Amino acid sequence: MKKTISVLVIEDNEYYSNLLSNAIQQSLNGILTRGKYQLVLRSFTNAAEYMKKIKAGDLSSNYDAVFIDYYLGDGLNAGHVIKVLKEHSCDAMVILLSQSKSVKEKLHTIPHDYFVVKDEFAPALCGLYLQQHIENKYSVSLDR
């Protein structure tokens, strides 16, 4: 039976959400092609919709990693979503993203593992953080 690597992406910009999702997929190709693991990647561009579904019990909160934009529109930010995830016993690695470097000053109250500024290197950096996390968690090498 394949082990599941479960990843959540919450990013209100559809283009960036797709870019990040593709980088995540590519970062794990080395392990996925071996056939012992499968990737379940959930992506949401509407944070309110995601929060509604998880509160209703329609979604699991059992993720290995969560990638979340800080500013999510409709008055929501990553802190709101992470609070709901923690209420549902989510212990995933959390990577916060933002175009604004000044957001880093607001993050002291939000539980997270990494903060990534959205620039041309951000998707690759997120992929590297995920690789490192999966290698450590499952004691596996992602080298091809």
N, CA, C and O atoms as CSV, one atom per row, in Angstrom:
chain,resi,resn,atom,element,x,y,z
A,1,MET,N,N,0.837,-1.184,0.000
A,1,MET,CA,C,0.000,0.000,0.000
A,1,MET,C,C,0.884,1.250,0.000
A,1,MET,O,O,1.873,1.321,0.730
A,2,LYS,N,N,0.525,2.213,-0.809
A,2,LYS,CA,C,1.310,3.445,-0.908
A,2,LYS,C,C,1.066,4.342,0.303
A,2,LYS,O,O,-0.049,4.451,0.813
A,3,LYS,N,N,2.147,4.976,0.741
A,3,LYS,CA,C,2.016,6.004,1.771
A,3,LYS,C,C,1.597,7.288,1.079
A,3,LYS,O,O,2.011,7.563,-0.047
A,4,THR,N,N,0.780,8.064,1.755
A,4,THR,CA,C,0.270,9.300,1.179
A,4,THR,C,C,1.002,10.503,1.751
A,4,THR,O,O,1.151,10.640,2.966
A,5,ILE,N,N,1.451,11.363,0.865
A,5,ILE,CA,C,2.000,12.663,1.235
A,5,ILE,C,C,0.906,13.665,0.925
A,5,ILE,O,O,0.533,13.847,-0.235
A,6,SER,N,N,0.395,14.310,1.946
A,6,SER,CA,C,-0.747,15.206,1.792
A,6,SER,C,C,-0.304,16.660,1.959
A,6,SER,O,O,0.310,17.028,2.960
A,7,VAL,N,N,-0.632,17.477,0.954
A,7,VAL,CA,C,-0.202,18.875,0.934
A,7,VAL,C,C,-1.406,19.768,0.653
A,7,VAL,O,O,-2.258,19.446,-0.176
A,8,LEU,N,N,-1.459,20.885,1.355
A,8,LEU,CA,C,-2.513,21.885,1.167
A,8,LEU,C,C,-1.883,23.192,0.703
A,8,LEU,O,O,-0.890,23.653,1.265
A,9,VAL,N,N,-2.480,23.785,-0.338
A,9,VAL,CA,C,-2.072,25.099,-0.824
A,9,VAL,C,C,-3.291,26.014,-0.749
A,9,VAL,O,O,-4.340,25.711,-1.316
A,10,ILE,N,N,-3.142,27.138,-0.041
A,10,ILE,CA,C,-4.201,28.154,-0.014
A,10,ILE,C,C,-3.572,29.451,-0.491
A,10,ILE,O,O,-2.766,30.060,0.212
A,11,GLU,N,N,-3.941,29.857,-1.667
A,11,GLU,CA,C,-3.376,31.032,-2.342
A,11,GLU,C,C,-4.497,31.649,-3.175
A,11,GLU,O,O,-5.053,30.989,-4.053
A,12,ASP,N,N,-4.830,32.913,-2.903
A,12,ASP,CA,C,-5.975,33.532,-3.580
A,12,ASP,C,C,-5.714,33.910,-5.036
A,12,ASP,O,O,-6.656,34.204,-5.772
A,13,ASN,N,N,-4.462,33.907,-5.459
A,13,ASN,CA,C,-4.134,34.184,-6.855
A,13,ASN,C,C,-4.033,32.848,-7.597
A,13,ASN,O,O,-3.150,32.040,-7.308
A,14,GLU,N,N,-4.936,32.620,-8.547
A,14,GLU,CA,C,-4.999,31.332,-9.231
A,14,GLU,C,C,-3.701,30.995,-9.968
A,14,GLU,O,O,-3.242,29.853,-9.929
A,15,TYR,N,N,-3.112,31.985,-10.636
A,15,TYR,CA,C,-1.854,31.750,-11.349
A,15,TYR,C,C,-0.767,31.296,-10.384
A,15,TYR,O,O,-0.074,30.312,-10.645
A,16,TYR,N,N,-0.617,32.009,-9.269
A,16,TYR,CA,C,0.442,31.662,-8.313
A,16,TYR,C,C,0.145,30.330,-7.632
A,16,TYR,O,O,1.063,29.571,-7.322
A,17,SER,N,N,-1.115,30.049,-7.401
A,17,SER,CA,C,-1.506,28.767,-6.830
A,17,SER,C,C,-1.078,27.619,-7.745
A,17,SER,O,O,-0.544,26.615,-7.274
A,18,ASN,N,N,-1.311,27.765,-9.035
A,18,ASN,CA,C,-0.895,26.744,-10.002
A,18,ASN,C,C,0.623,26.630,-10.070
A,18,ASN,O,O,1.163,25.526,-10.134
A,19,LEU,N,N,1.302,27.757,-10.057
A,19,LEU,CA,C,2.768,27.773,-10.087
A,19,LEU,C,C,3.338,27.030,-8.875
A,19,LEU,O,O,4.240,26.203,-9.011
A,20,LEU,N,N,2.812,27.328,-7.714
A,20,LEU,CA,C,3.267,26.694,-6.478
A,20,LEU,C,C,2.933,25.199,-6.477
A,20,LEU,O,O,3.765,24.376,-6.094
A,21,SER,N,N,1.738,24.856,-6.899
A,21,SER,CA,C,1.331,23.443,-6.953
A,21,SER,C,C,2.232,22.647,-7.885
A,21,SER,O,O,2.615,21.522,-7.565
A,22,ASN,N,N,2.574,23.219,-9.031
A,22,ASN,CA,C,3.475,22.546,-9.967
A,22,ASN,C,C,4.869,22.358,-9.370
A,22,ASN,O,O,5.481,21.305,-9.548
A,23,ALA,N,N,5.371,23.367,-8.668
A,23,ALA,CA,C,6.690,23.268,-8.034
A,23,ALA,C,C,6.685,22.183,-6.952
A,23,ALA,O,O,7.664,21.455,-6.793
A,24,ILE,N,N,5.596,22.083,-6.222
A,24,ILE,CA,C,5.472,21.053,-5.177
A,24,ILE,C,C,5.488,19.666,-5.816
A,24,ILE,O,O,6.200,18.771,-5.361
A,25,GLN,N,N,4.701,19.500,-6.870
A,25,GLN,CA,C,4.647,18.217,-7.586
A,25,GLN,C,C,6.041,17.832,-8.094
A,25,GLN,O,O,6.489,16.702,-7.901
A,26,GLN,N,N,6.710,18.772,-8.737
A,26,GLN,CA,C,8.036,18.494,-9.293
A,26,GLN,C,C,9.059,18.167,-8.205
A,26,GLN,O,O,9.940,17.332,-8.410
A,27,SER,N,N,8.943,18.819,-7.058
A,27,SER,CA,C,9.912,18.589,-5.989
A,27,SER,C,C,9.823,17.167,-5.437
A,27,SER,O,O,10.788,16.660,-4.866
A,28,LEU,N,N,8.678,16.531,-5.605
A,28,LEU,CA,C,8.485,15.181,-5.071
A,28,LEU,C,C,8.560,14.094,-6.136
A,28,LEU,O,O,8.411,12.914,-5.820
A,29,ASN,N,N,8.786,14.468,-7.386
A,29,ASN,CA,C,8.816,13.481,-8.464
A,29,ASN,C,C,9.794,12.350,-8.200
A,29,ASN,O,O,9.520,11.204,-8.557
A,30,GLY,N,N,10.923,12.647,-7.585
A,30,GLY,CA,C,11.926,11.623,-7.313
A,30,GLY,C,C,11.408,10.490,-6.449
A,30,GLY,O,O,11.802,9.339,-6.634
A,31,ILE,N,N,10.539,10.798,-5.519
A,31,ILE,CA,C,9.983,9.753,-4.647
A,31,ILE,C,C,8.697,9.164,-5.234
A,31,ILE,O,O,8.423,7.977,-5.057
A,32,LEU,N,N,7.920,9.975,-5.923
A,32,LEU,CA,C,6.642,9.494,-6.457
A,32,LEU,C,C,6.838,8.472,-7.564
A,32,LEU,O,O,6.052,7.533,-7.689
A,33,THR,N,N,7.878,8.646,-8.365
A,33,THR,CA,C,8.112,7.730,-9.484
A,33,THR,C,C,8.536,6.338,-9.018
A,33,THR,O,O,8.467,5.380,-9.787
A,34,ARG,N,N,8.966,6.223,-7.783
A,34,ARG,CA,C,9.350,4.910,-7.257
A,34,ARG,C,C,8.143,4.054,-6.900
A,34,ARG,O,O,8.270,2.840,-6.737
A,35,GLY,N,N,6.969,4.676,-6.776
A,35,GLY,CA,C,5.736,3.931,-6.572
A,35,GLY,C,C,5.344,3.618,-5.144
A,35,GLY,O,O,4.288,3.023,-4.930
A,36,LYS,N,N,6.146,3.990,-4.156
A,36,LYS,CA,C,5.800,3.683,-2.768
A,36,LYS,C,C,4.999,4.803,-2.099
A,36,LYS,O,O,4.412,4.615,-1.033
A,37,TYR,N,N,4.988,5.964,-2.746
A,37,TYR,CA,C,4.289,7.125,-2.191
A,37,TYR,C,C,3.367,7.716,-3.248
A,37,TYR,O,O,3.599,7.594,-4.451
A,38,GLN,N,N,2.315,8.359,-2.757
A,38,GLN,CA,C,1.433,9.110,-3.648
A,38,GLN,C,C,1.214,10.496,-3.045
A,38,GLN,O,O,1.225,10.671,-1.827
A,39,LEU,N,N,1.019,11.460,-3.915
A,39,LEU,CA,C,0.793,12.842,-3.483
A,39,LEU,C,C,-0.687,13.165,-3.589
A,39,LEU,O,O,-1.314,12.964,-4.629
A,40,VAL,N,N,-1.232,13.671,-2.491
A,40,VAL,CA,C,-2.583,14.223,-2.506
A,40,VAL,C,C,-2.406,15.718,-2.256
A,40,VAL,O,O,-2.061,16.147,-1.155
A,41,LEU,N,N,-2.650,16.490,-3.295
A,41,LEU,CA,C,-2.465,17.943,-3.236
A,41,LEU,C,C,-3.817,18.622,-3.361
A,41,LEU,O,O,-4.499,18.490,-4.378
A,42,ARG,N,N,-4.194,19.343,-2.331
A,42,ARG,CA,C,-5.440,20.115,-2.360
A,42,ARG,C,C,-5.068,21.583,-2.477
A,42,ARG,O,O,-4.193,22.074,-1.764
A,43,SER,N,N,-5.739,22.271,-3.379
A,43,SER,CA,C,-5.445,23.672,-3.609
A,43,SER,C,C,-6.742,24.475,-3.569
A,43,SER,O,O,-7.733,24.105,-4.198
A,44,PHE,N,N,-6.724,25.572,-2.825
A,44,PHE,CA,C,-7.885,26.441,-2.711
A,44,PHE,C,C,-7.478,27.878,-3.012
A,44,PHE,O,O,-6.460,28.361,-2.514
A,45,THR,N,N,-8.274,28.553,-3.824
A,45,THR,CA,C,-8.069,29.981,-4.066
A,45,THR,C,C,-9.034,30.810,-3.223
A,45,THR,O,O,-8.931,32.037,-3.191
A,46,ASN,N,N,-9.960,30.160,-2.549
A,46,ASN,CA,C,-10.924,30.842,-1.703
A,46,ASN,C,C,-10.781,30.296,-0.277
A,46,ASN,O,O,-11.250,29.199,0.024
A,47,ALA,N,N,-10.141,31.060,0.580
A,47,ALA,CA,C,-9.875,30.622,1.954
A,47,ALA,C,C,-11.159,30.447,2.752
A,47,ALA,O,O,-11.257,29.540,3.578
A,48,ALA,N,N,-12.143,31.305,2.514
A,48,ALA,CA,C,-13.416,31.195,3.237
A,48,ALA,C,C,-14.096,29.868,2.905
A,48,ALA,O,O,-14.672,29.224,3.782
A,49,GLU,N,N,-14.028,29.469,1.654
A,49,GLU,CA,C,-14.603,28.184,1.234
A,49,GLU,C,C,-13.882,27.035,1.937
A,49,GLU,O,O,-14.517,26.104,2.432
A,50,TYR,N,N,-12.569,27.107,1.977
A,50,TYR,CA,C,-11.804,26.058,2.653
A,50,TYR,C,C,-12.195,25.980,4.124
A,50,TYR,O,O,-12.447,24.890,4.636
A,51,MET,N,N,-12.249,27.115,4.810
A,51,MET,CA,C,-12.568,27.129,6.238
A,51,MET,C,C,-13.974,26.588,6.483
A,51,MET,O,O,-14.206,25.883,7.465
A,52,LYS,N,N,-14.888,26.906,5.616
A,52,LYS,CA,C,-16.264,26.403,5.735
A,52,LYS,C,C,-16.267,24.871,5.628
A,52,LYS,O,O,-16.945,24.196,6.402
A,53,LYS,N,N,-15.512,24.331,4.672
A,53,LYS,CA,C,-15.478,22.876,4.463
A,53,LYS,C,C,-14.795,22.135,5.601
A,53,LYS,O,O,-15.245,21.062,6.001
A,54,ILE,N,N,-13.728,22.690,6.118
A,54,ILE,CA,C,-13.037,21.987,7.208
A,54,ILE,C,C,-13.855,22.058,8.494
A,54,ILE,O,O,-13.898,21.087,9.250
A,55,LYS,N,N,-14.496,23.182,8.752
A,55,LYS,CA,C,-15.338,23.298,9.947
A,55,LYS,C,C,-16.529,22.353,9.883
A,55,LYS,O,O,-16.979,21.844,10.910
A,56,ALA,N,N,-17.040,22.118,8.677
A,56,ALA,CA,C,-18.179,21.214,8.494
A,56,ALA,C,C,-17.767,19.745,8.523
A,56,ALA,O,O,-18.621,18.858,8.526
A,57,GLY,N,N,-16.456,19.486,8.545
A,57,GLY,CA,C,-15.971,18.117,8.556
A,57,GLY,C,C,-15.909,17.479,7.179
A,57,GLY,O,O,-15.760,16.263,7.061
A,58,ASP,N,N,-16.023,18.294,6.140
A,58,ASP,CA,C,-15.976,17.784,4.765
A,58,ASP,C,C,-14.551,17.491,4.301
A,58,ASP,O,O,-14.353,16.792,3.308
A,59,LEU,N,N,-13.564,18.019,5.012
A,59,LEU,CA,C,-12.161,17.826,4.651
A,59,LEU,C,C,-11.367,17.368,5.865
A,59,LEU,O,O,-11.687,17.711,7.003
A,60,SER,N,N,-10.345,16.599,5.606
A,60,SER,CA,C,-9.419,16.184,6.647
A,60,SER,C,C,-8.428,17.319,6.908
A,60,SER,O,O,-8.174,18.148,6.034
A,61,SER,N,N,-7.886,17.345,8.094
A,61,SER,CA,C,-6.835,18.323,8.407
A,61,SER,C,C,-5.492,17.615,8.569
A,61,SER,O,O,-4.555,18.169,9.146
A,62,ASN,N,N,-5.406,16.413,8.066
A,62,ASN,CA,C,-4.201,15.601,8.203
A,62,ASN,C,C,-3.248,15.858,7.034
A,62,ASN,O,O,-3.227,15.097,6.066
A,63,TYR,N,N,-2.470,16.923,7.129
A,63,TYR,CA,C,-1.542,17.314,6.078
A,63,TYR,C,C,-0.102,17.139,6.554
A,63,TYR,O,O,0.199,17.256,7.741
A,64,ASP,N,N,0.771,16.858,5.598
A,64,ASP,CA,C,2.196,16.861,5.887
A,64,ASP,C,C,2.740,18.278,5.821
A,64,ASP,O,O,3.633,18.650,6.582
A,65,ALA,N,N,2.183,19.072,4.892
A,65,ALA,CA,C,2.652,20.451,4.711
A,65,ALA,C,C,1.508,21.335,4.245
A,65,ALA,O,O,0.622,20.906,3.506
A,66,VAL,N,N,1.553,22.581,4.698
A,66,VAL,CA,C,0.565,23.590,4.312
A,66,VAL,C,C,1.322,24.812,3.810
A,66,VAL,O,O,2.182,25.357,4.502
A,67,PHE,N,N,0.987,25.232,2.592
A,67,PHE,CA,C,1.550,26.442,1.992
A,67,PHE,C,C,0.413,27.446,1.918
A,67,PHE,O,O,-0.620,27.185,1.300
A,68,ILE,N,N,0.610,28.606,2.557
A,68,ILE,CA,C,-0.507,29.537,2.645
A,68,ILE,C,C,-0.043,30.981,2.481
A,68,ILE,O,O,0.908,31.428,3.122
A,69,ASP,N,N,-0.738,31.683,1.614
A,69,ASP,CA,C,-0.487,33.104,1.407
A,69,ASP,C,C,-0.955,33.858,2.653
A,69,ASP,O,O,-1.942,33.473,3.280
A,70,TYR,N,N,-0.254,34.917,3.005
A,70,TYR,CA,C,-0.661,35.667,4.199
A,70,TYR,C,C,-1.963,36.423,3.959
A,70,TYR,O,O,-2.903,36.289,4.742
A,71,TYR,N,N,-2.034,37.209,2.901
A,71,TYR,CA,C,-3.247,37.970,2.594
A,71,TYR,C,C,-4.130,37.147,1.677
A,71,TYR,O,O,-3.731,36.812,0.561
A,72,LEU,N,N,-5.333,36.819,2.142
A,72,LEU,CA,C,-6.201,35.905,1.398
A,72,LEU,C,C,-7.483,36.541,0.870
A,72,LEU,O,O,-8.319,35.845,0.294
A,73,GLY,N,N,-7.651,37.832,1.053
A,73,GLY,CA,C,-8.852,38.507,0.571
A,73,GLY,C,C,-10.021,38.299,1.522
A,73,GLY,O,O,-9.962,37.464,2.425
A,74,ASP,N,N,-11.076,39.063,1.309
A,74,ASP,CA,C,-12.298,39.003,2.129
A,74,ASP,C,C,-12.016,39.182,3.619
A,74,ASP,O,O,-12.726,38.631,4.460
A,75,GLY,N,N,-10.973,39.959,3.945
A,75,GLY,CA,C,-10.645,40.217,5.341
A,75,GLY,C,C,-9.949,39.066,6.051
A,75,GLY,O,O,-9.739,39.123,7.263
A,76,LEU,N,N,-9.590,38.029,5.315
A,76,LEU,CA,C,-8.928,36.872,5.917
A,76,LEU,C,C,-7.428,36.932,5.691
A,76,LEU,O,O,-6.944,37.457,4.689
A,77,ASN,N,N,-6.709,36.375,6.661
A,77,ASN,CA,C,-5.273,36.197,6.471
A,77,ASN,C,C,-4.892,34.796,6.940
A,77,ASN,O,O,-5.735,34.048,7.436
A,78,ALA,N,N,-3.639,34.455,6.782
A,78,ALA,CA,C,-3.166,33.111,7.117
A,78,ALA,C,C,-3.442,32.757,8.576
A,78,ALA,O,O,-3.697,31.595,8.892
A,79,GLY,N,N,-3.393,33.736,9.457
A,79,GLY,CA,C,-3.651,33.478,10.872
A,79,GLY,C,C,-5.017,32.876,11.124
A,79,GLY,O,O,-5.162,31.987,11.962
A,80,HIS,N,N,-6.025,33.358,10.400
A,80,HIS,CA,C,-7.377,32.818,10.547
A,80,HIS,C,C,-7.424,31.344,10.159
A,80,HIS,O,O,-8.012,30.524,10.865
A,81,VAL,N,N,-6.810,31.024,9.050
A,81,VAL,CA,C,-6.828,29.644,8.549
A,81,VAL,C,C,-6.012,28.728,9.459
A,81,VAL,O,O,-6.451,27.623,9.776
A,82,ILE,N,N,-4.847,29.168,9.876
A,82,ILE,CA,C,-4.001,28.335,10.730
A,82,ILE,C,C,-4.686,28.068,12.067
A,82,ILE,O,O,-4.563,26.975,12.618
A,83,LYS,N,N,-5.394,29.042,12.582
A,83,LYS,CA,C,-6.137,28.841,13.834
A,83,LYS,C,C,-7.135,27.698,13.664
A,83,LYS,O,O,-7.235,26.831,14.532
A,84,VAL,N,N,-7.871,27.691,12.557
A,84,VAL,CA,C,-8.842,26.622,12.298
A,84,VAL,C,C,-8.130,25.276,12.132
A,84,VAL,O,O,-8.594,24.257,12.645
A,85,LEU,N,N,-7.012,25.275,11.422
A,85,LEU,CA,C,-6.256,24.027,11.257
A,85,LEU,C,C,-5.800,23.476,12.608
A,85,LEU,O,O,-5.922,22.278,12.864
A,86,LYS,N,N,-5.277,24.343,13.468
A,86,LYS,CA,C,-4.808,23.906,14.782
A,86,LYS,C,C,-5.965,23.393,15.635
A,86,LYS,O,O,-5.787,22.461,16.418
A,87,GLU,N,N,-7.154,23.993,15.491
A,87,GLU,CA,C,-8.329,23.518,16.217
A,87,GLU,C,C,-8.718,22.107,15.774
A,87,GLU,O,O,-9.368,21.373,16.519
A,88,HIS,N,N,-8.320,21.737,14.567
A,88,HIS,CA,C,-8.604,20.405,14.028
A,88,HIS,C,C,-7.370,19.500,14.107
A,88,HIS,O,O,-7.234,18.554,13.332
A,89,SER,N,N,-6.481,19.801,15.047
A,89,SER,CA,C,-5.302,18.985,15.348
A,89,SER,C,C,-4.341,18.793,14.181
A,89,SER,O,O,-3.738,17.730,14.040
A,90,CYS,N,N,-4.201,19.796,13.362
A,90,CYS,CA,C,-3.256,19.741,12.255
A,90,CYS,C,C,-1.865,20.057,12.793
A,90,CYS,O,O,-1.655,21.093,13.424
A,91,ASP,N,N,-0.924,19.166,12.542
A,91,ASP,CA,C,0.451,19.404,13.002
A,91,ASP,C,C,1.419,19.459,11.817
A,91,ASP,O,O,2.582,19.074,11.937
A,92,ALA,N,N,0.939,19.930,10.701
A,92,ALA,CA,C,1.732,20.006,9.473
A,92,ALA,C,C,2.811,21.076,9.558
A,92,ALA,O,O,2.744,22.003,10.365
A,93,MET,N,N,3.811,20.913,8.692
A,93,MET,CA,C,4.775,21.987,8.487
A,93,MET,C,C,4.017,23.117,7.796
A,93,MET,O,O,3.301,22.874,6.825
A,94,VAL,N,N,4.164,24.344,8.281
A,94,VAL,CA,C,3.441,25.486,7.725
A,94,VAL,C,C,4.431,26.467,7.111
A,94,VAL,O,O,5.359,26.933,7.771
A,95,ILE,N,N,4.214,26.773,5.830
A,95,ILE,CA,C,5.031,27.756,5.126
A,95,ILE,C,C,4.127,28.918,4.753
A,95,ILE,O,O,3.178,28.755,3.985
A,96,LEU,N,N,4.423,30.081,5.294
A,96,LEU,CA,C,3.677,31.294,4.973
A,96,LEU,C,C,4.368,32.010,3.824
A,96,LEU,O,O,5.596,32.059,3.754
A,97,LEU,N,N,3.557,32.569,2.917
A,97,LEU,CA,C,4.088,33.302,1.773
A,97,LEU,C,C,3.460,34.684,1.714
A,97,LEU,O,O,2.311,34.878,2.109
A,98,SER,N,N,4.227,35.633,1.219
A,98,SER,CA,C,3.689,36.972,0.983
A,98,SER,C,C,4.597,37.730,0.020
A,98,SER,O,O,5.807,37.507,-0.029
A,99,GLN,N,N,3.989,38.621,-0.734
A,99,GLN,CA,C,4.774,39.498,-1.601
A,99,GLN,C,C,5.452,40.586,-0.787
A,99,GLN,O,O,6.450,41.165,-1.216
A,100,SER,N,N,4.911,40.856,0.374
A,100,SER,CA,C,5.402,41.945,1.210
A,100,SER,C,C,6.369,41.431,2.280
A,100,SER,O,O,6.009,40.579,3.092
A,101,LYS,N,N,7.581,41.949,2.273
A,101,LYS,CA,C,8.562,41.588,3.303
A,101,LYS,C,C,8.138,42.111,4.670
A,101,LYS,O,O,8.511,41.540,5.695
A,102,SER,N,N,7.360,43.193,4.693
A,102,SER,CA,C,6.946,43.785,5.961
A,102,SER,C,C,5.976,42.891,6.735
A,102,SER,O,O,5.783,43.090,7.934
A,103,VAL,N,N,5.372,41.921,6.075
A,103,VAL,CA,C,4.465,40.986,6.739
A,103,VAL,C,C,5.203,40.207,7.827
A,103,VAL,O,O,4.606,39.819,8.831
A,104,LYS,N,N,6.477,39.983,7.631
A,104,LYS,CA,C,7.275,39.198,8.574
A,104,LYS,C,C,7.157,39.749,9.999
A,104,LYS,O,O,7.227,38.990,10.966
A,105,GLU,N,N,6.980,41.047,10.127
A,105,GLU,CA,C,6.845,41.674,11.442
A,105,GLU,C,C,5.546,41.271,12.138
A,105,GLU,O,O,5.458,41.344,13.363
A,106,LYS,N,N,4.539,40.848,11.373
A,106,LYS,CA,C,3.231,40.475,11.932
A,106,LYS,C,C,3.145,38.997,12.286
A,106,LYS,O,O,2.146,38.562,12.858
A,107,LEU,N,N,4.154,38.227,11.963
A,107,LEU,CA,C,4.057,36.775,12.048
A,107,LEU,C,C,4.369,36.178,13.409
A,107,LEU,O,O,4.222,34.970,13.598
A,108,HIS,N,N,4.794,36.994,14.353
A,108,HIS,CA,C,5.195,36.457,15.656
A,108,HIS,C,C,4.051,35.760,16.390
A,108,HIS,O,O,4.306,34.934,17.266
A,109,THR,N,N,2.808,36.068,16.059
A,109,THR,CA,C,1.668,35.443,16.730
A,109,THR,C,C,1.079,34.268,15.939
A,109,THR,O,O,0.157,33.600,16.409
A,110,ILE,N,N,1.607,34.022,14.757
A,110,ILE,CA,C,1.072,32.952,13.905
A,110,ILE,C,C,2.052,31.782,13.890
A,110,ILE,O,O,3.207,31.945,13.495
A,111,PRO,N,N,1.594,30.593,14.320
A,111,PRO,CA,C,2.508,29.448,14.290
A,111,PRO,C,C,2.863,29.060,12.849
A,111,PRO,O,O,1.979,28.814,12.027
A,112,HIS,N,N,4.154,29.009,12.558
A,112,HIS,CA,C,4.612,28.636,11.219
A,112,HIS,C,C,6.055,28.153,11.312
A,112,HIS,O,O,6.760,28.414,12.287
A,113,ASP,N,N,6.469,27.445,10.272
A,113,ASP,CA,C,7.836,26.925,10.237
A,113,ASP,C,C,8.755,27.794,9.403
A,113,ASP,O,O,9.917,27.997,9.752
A,114,TYR,N,N,8.224,28.316,8.282
A,114,TYR,CA,C,9.027,29.132,7.376
A,114,TYR,C,C,8.190,30.272,6.820
A,114,TYR,O,O,6.971,30.173,6.683
A,115,PHE,N,N,8.888,31.361,6.503
A,115,PHE,CA,C,8.273,32.484,5.794
A,115,PHE,C,C,9.030,32.665,4.488
A,115,PHE,O,O,10.259,32.734,4.478
A,116,VAL,N,N,8.290,32.743,3.384
A,116,VAL,CA,C,8.897,32.881,2.068
A,116,VAL,C,C,8.321,34.111,1.377
A,116,VAL,O,O,7.104,34.255,1.257
A,117,VAL,N,N,9.204,34.994,0.925
A,117,VAL,CA,C,8.770,36.150,0.143
A,117,VAL,C,C,8.511,35.674,-1.279
A,117,VAL,O,O,9.342,34.994,-1.880
A,118,LYS,N,N,7.358,36.035,-1.804
A,118,LYS,CA,C,7.000,35.608,-3.159
A,118,LYS,C,C,7.811,36.395,-4.187
A,118,LYS,O,O,7.486,37.529,-4.538
A,119,ASP,N,N,8.868,35.754,-4.648
A,119,ASP,CA,C,9.675,36.302,-5.734
A,119,ASP,C,C,9.896,35.173,-6.729
A,119,ASP,O,O,9.226,34.143,-6.651
A,120,GLU,N,N,10.820,35.350,-7.656
A,120,GLU,CA,C,11.014,34.329,-8.690
A,120,GLU,C,C,11.571,33.014,-8.132
A,120,GLU,O,O,11.482,31.981,-8.796
A,121,PHE,N,N,12.136,33.037,-6.936
A,121,PHE,CA,C,12.710,31.837,-6.338
A,121,PHE,C,C,11.760,31.131,-5.369
A,121,PHE,O,O,12.040,30.010,-4.944
A,122,ALA,N,N,10.660,31.757,-5.021
A,122,ALA,CA,C,9.768,31.223,-3.985
A,122,ALA,C,C,9.233,29.823,-4.280
A,122,ALA,O,O,9.287,28.975,-3.388
A,123,PRO,N,N,8.720,29.527,-5.480
A,123,PRO,CA,C,8.220,28.166,-5.713
A,123,PRO,C,C,9.306,27.106,-5.529
A,123,PRO,O,O,9.049,26.060,-4.933
A,124,ALA,N,N,10.504,27.361,-6.028
A,124,ALA,CA,C,11.602,26.399,-5.873
A,124,ALA,C,C,11.989,26.251,-4.398
A,124,ALA,O,O,12.257,25.141,-3.938
A,125,LEU,N,N,12.018,27.352,-3.664
A,125,LEU,CA,C,12.348,27.310,-2.245
A,125,LEU,C,C,11.295,26.504,-1.476
A,125,LEU,O,O,11.637,25.714,-0.596
A,126,CYS,N,N,10.036,26.701,-1.806
A,126,CYS,CA,C,8.961,25.932,-1.165
A,126,CYS,C,C,9.129,24.446,-1.451
A,126,CYS,O,O,8.935,23.612,-0.567
A,127,GLY,N,N,9.488,24.121,-2.680
A,127,GLY,CA,C,9.741,22.729,-3.036
A,127,GLY,C,C,10.876,22.131,-2.227
A,127,GLY,O,O,10.796,20.980,-1.800
A,128,LEU,N,N,11.939,22.908,-2.012
A,128,LEU,CA,C,13.067,22.432,-1.211
A,128,LEU,C,C,12.675,22.214,0.247
A,128,LEU,O,O,13.082,21.223,0.853
A,129,TYR,N,N,11.890,23.127,0.817
A,129,TYR,CA,C,11.423,22.947,2.192
A,129,TYR,C,C,10.593,21.672,2.304
A,129,TYR,O,O,10.721,20.924,3.273
A,130,LEU,N,N,9.742,21.428,1.311
A,130,LEU,CA,C,8.912,20.229,1.336
A,130,LEU,C,C,9.775,18.971,1.212
A,130,LEU,O,O,9.566,18.000,1.940
A,131,GLN,N,N,10.738,18.987,0.299
A,131,GLN,CA,C,11.636,17.840,0.158
A,131,GLN,C,C,12.317,17.510,1.480
A,131,GLN,O,O,12.334,16.358,1.914
A,132,GLN,N,N,12.872,18.527,2.108
A,132,GLN,CA,C,13.577,18.335,3.374
A,132,GLN,C,C,12.638,17.750,4.434
A,132,GLN,O,O,13.009,16.837,5.171
A,133,HIS,N,N,11.435,18.282,4.496
A,133,HIS,CA,C,10.455,17.823,5.482
A,133,HIS,C,C,10.087,16.351,5.242
A,133,HIS,O,O,10.041,15.560,6.185
A,134,ILE,N,N,9.831,15.996,4.005
A,134,ILE,CA,C,9.434,14.621,3.674
A,134,ILE,C,C,10.600,13.662,3.917
A,134,ILE,O,O,10.402,12.563,4.435
A,135,GLU,N,N,11.809,14.071,3.546
A,135,GLU,CA,C,12.977,13.220,3.803
A,135,GLU,C,C,13.137,12.947,5.295
A,135,GLU,O,O,13.405,11.814,5.696
A,136,ASN,N,N,12.975,13.977,6.110
A,136,ASN,CA,C,13.104,13.820,7.561
A,136,ASN,C,C,11.966,13.002,8.152
A,136,ASN,O,O,12.194,12.142,9.002
A,137,LYS,N,N,10.750,13.263,7.711
A,137,LYS,CA,C,9.568,12.598,8.273
A,137,LYS,C,C,9.531,11.112,7.933
A,137,LYS,O,O,9.216,10.285,8.788
A,138,TYR,N,N,9.849,10.775,6.693
A,138,TYR,CA,C,9.733,9.391,6.231
A,138,TYR,C,C,11.092,8.678,6.109
A,138,TYR,O,O,11.152,7.544,5.633
A,139,SER,N,N,12.159,9.324,6.528
A,139,SER,CA,C,13.506,8.745,6.432
A,139,SER,C,C,13.777,8.160,5.050
A,139,SER,O,O,14.154,6.997,4.902
A,140,VAL,N,N,13.575,8.999,4.057
A,140,VAL,CA,C,13.736,8.590,2.678
A,140,VAL,C,C,14.535,9.654,1.933
A,140,VAL,O,O,14.495,10.828,2.299
A,141,SER,N,N,15.255,9.255,0.900
A,141,SER,CA,C,15.988,10.199,0.089
A,141,SER,C,C,15.182,10.505,-1.171
A,141,SER,O,O,14.652,9.595,-1.809
A,142,LEU,N,N,15.092,11.766,-1.522
A,142,LEU,CA,C,14.345,12.163,-2.704
A,142,LEU,C,C,15.232,12.285,-3.936
A,142,LEU,O,O,14.763,12.674,-5.006
A,143,ASP,N,N,16.507,11.954,-3.789
A,143,ASP,CA,C,17.397,11.983,-4.955
A,143,ASP,C,C,16.918,10.964,-5.968
A,143,ASP,O,O,16.423,9.892,-5.620
A,144,ARG,N,N,17.080,11.327,-7.238
A,144,ARG,CA,C,16.623,10.422,-8.295
A,144,ARG,C,C,17.550,9.277,-8.482
A,144,ARG,O,O,17.311,8.422,-9.334
